[in-house]
């Protein structure tokens, strides 16, 4: 008698596992179909942002960076020339 109940319970559990697997698969497919257009829209949005950032980088950041590099180089040159002229003045004072 217990063996028959056990066998019936095993069969019921097997059917429940199969039913839950099928339900999970169907729900997953339905969710994917609902989310897919949103993901495509987000992909397009990211593409637009990338193109905007590349335009901003090309038109604004690169020229500003070049100007900053030029200013830093000019400042370094002026500091170097200033130090050189101060040394020269000190050497002239020491010779007198």
Residue, then its C-alpha position, 0 to 999 in steps of 0.5 A: x500500500x505505501x509503495x503505491x502511494x509513494x509511486x503516485x507521489x513520485x508521478x505527481x511530483x514529476x508532473x509538477x516539475x514538468x508543469x513548472x518548467x513549462x510555465x517558467x519557459x513561457x513566462x520568460x519568453x513573454x517577458x523577453x518579448x515585452x522587454x525587447x522593444x525597450x532594450x532596442x530603444x535604450x540601444x538607440x538612445x546610447x548610440x545617440x549619446x555616443x554620437x553627441x559626445x564624439x561631436x562635443x569632444x571633436x568640436x570643444x574638448x580637443x581645441x580647449x586641450x590644445x590651448x591648455x597644452x600651448x599655455x602650459x608650454x608657454x608658461x614653462x618656457x617663461x619660467x625657464x627664461x626667467x630662471x635663466x635671466x635671474x641666474x645671469x643677473x646673479x652671476x653678473x653681481x658676483x663678478x663685480 
